[in-house]
Amino acid sequence: MMEANHIFIQLLVIVVLTANHKSRAEIVRRLGKRALQILAINESLDAHDGVYNGAFNGPADTEFEFTGRSIEVNKGENNVFSALMTTREKSFNANSPYGSRMLTIKSNPTKETLSVFIDLNSKSRTQTTFPINNCLIGIEKLENGNQTQYKATVKNCAVEDGFEKYFMLTLKFKPWGSSTIHSTEELNVQNIEDFKYAKTYYTSDDIDTFNTILNNPALEADGVTTSDFQFQVSYWNPSRVGDDIVANYYWKYNI
């Protein structure tokens, strides 16, 4: 009888240990559209400055920051924000500071940030179509033994030159030094020197899937920490002068 009980206890321990090593999944961001949306951008005629009116959708706590001369923001119905932006110049030239035309929209509770760069030489005065608005983005966290995996799924995103989707994180080493790695559609592997601590890679099937795997024991043993861990969807206009007022923009989700 005692021998039978001993065998039963051993089997119970094995079952518990096996269960503890099974993968555990957690939804970090449910698949869906971004909380921060660009609705429209219009350029107003002005003799001296570049003046732009923008309409954006976001949570009630949405914050706006513009690196140009000034910005005035008003909140309307259904969390639609209007922003009147004045730049420091009317057209882009070699002496024009790139950062002076950047609008940053941020919502802390949703962990989202959207940065928008205005093309001062745009051929258009009105823009109401933004392909990034159609993107559906979901992020899942998987605990598998000593590894933590993050998997991002992207659907309905435009497939064209200039679009990029990727995980990005910075590894900080003791006593100093850091390394930033990211997954892109062009590169299926990251720097081999960082493989010990973190691995990022991209796979493609019916949908785009991006992955980051953290080696927890190696990180802890060497005192390596992670920071600026995020998933990004960005668009950068390949040409200097285009038809769109919003030439470049990127959206990021902080993990």
Helices and strands as residue ranges (DSSP letters): H 2-20, E 24-32, E 37-44, E 51-57, E 63-66, E 70-75, G 77-79, E 80-86, G 98-101, E 102-107, E 112-118, E 126-127, G 131-134, E 136-144, E 147-155, E 163-172, E 178-182, G 192-194, E 198-204, E 208-215, H 216-222, E 225-236, E 246-254
